[in-house]
């Protein structure tokens, strides 16, 4: 990488100092005013930079403070070279770059306390710097001050992640415990506004790289750490900055925490204008390395346990199961259930409708069971296909989505009516146009028939010596459906029963 820094040297006249107007220096009360020129440039990073944008100065707030600490001059401009007039004396020059606004006339105390907020993306980097200078008379036309070097108020973090095992897949990376704001001038200023996490950068496969710009976060050292695998949550300062890498290995959900700092063991300081390069190799999921934590999550349902030819029927005894294996008993999960297809009003989990996304929490390690009931009045073209998702999110923000798809049909139980006086069935039932048609368990002539909302055709066929009387809706033969042996039956609910009645031929 190129260490050369881009220096902008555009000129701007800065006048109007202590009552002097441009072009009227002879009216000033200080006849010994000196013409001073100062160039502002970025300080070199402690490691190489990537692009000229890291060196760009788009705008500049310039402050001149006298020996008493009072701000006696403020200018806002785009040029990186400043020219102004002042009496001889001792001064402190302060410059802030890339704020993209005029910071205004500030008292020195307010200027010293100024902060810059963290931004997820930077077109150019915020910078600031101070220069103590004694300005004396010069034989030259202007006093040339040494360059004022600006320090970037962010650290650069470049990461390169490589995965060795072929069955580990990367999913995301984020930075945790990022200061919400940082002082413009004080590297060790406590972070009074708290901390935040970056959004996830989604990854895939077994390798990833990227560059981030983060506010400094000086959290000190822990000399007791002598092995990188113990640079972990238990040994780190509470607000130390770290990379959280999420991956999966089959059903196992993995979290790798890589703390930043000036070494791989004891240091947790992220300094401004510093560049951190992290070469991370994931060798496996061995939790002896305390930077790694994991849990195994299994989510399934049994809605198709009693399915016939791939079709489910309305059944109140079905369940959704969630099983968590974790060394941490307090590994809670948040579940969200969404309906992609089907009747959300008719789907209930533990008796609660999923009309709107249903959200609930699952406690730590162990198994949990939730009753599932899908109960529309009739399965038709709008609801016969049920597709729902369960999204499980852990405390670290990692989510996995499980998708379940089931086809439903209306069921008809068709019986050959027998009053118990006959040893052999009096007839049989033939079925056309059904989705599924099977003998009822323990019977050779009774049928379990699955149909969509358009129905199917049932034909009652008597045995020799018998004749067909009618189709009935009840075993007491009180509700006659039809006397025609051939019946096109269109379901009116998800479960129906029919009885084919045969009697001896006279």
Buried (B, 14 or more C-beta within 10 A) or exposed (E): EEEEBBBBEEEBBBBBBEEBEEEEBEEBEBEEBBBBBBBBBBBBBBBBBEEEEBBBBBBBBBBBBBEEEEBBBBBBBEBBBBBBBBBBEEBBBBBBBBBEEEBEEBEBEEBBBBBBEBEEEBEBBBBBBBBEBEBEEEEEEEBEBEBBBBBBBBBBBBBEBBBEEEEBBBBBBBBBBBBBBBBBBBBEBEBEEEBBEBEBEEBEEBEBEEEBBBBBBBBEBBEEBEEBBBBBEEBBBEBBBBBBBBBBBEEBBBBBBBBBBBEBBBBBBBBBBBBBEBEBEBEBBEEEBBBBBBBBBEBEBBBBEEBBEEBBBBBEEBBBBBBBBBEEEEBBBBBBBBBEEBBBEBBBBEEEEBEEEBEBEBEEBEEBEBBBBBEBEBBBEEBBBBBBBBBBBBEBBBBBEBEBBBBBBBBBBBBBBBEEEEEEBBBBBEBEBBBBBEEBEEEEBBBBBBBBBEBBBBBBBBBEEBBBBBBBBEEEBEEEBEEEBEBEBBBEEBEBEBBBBBEEEE
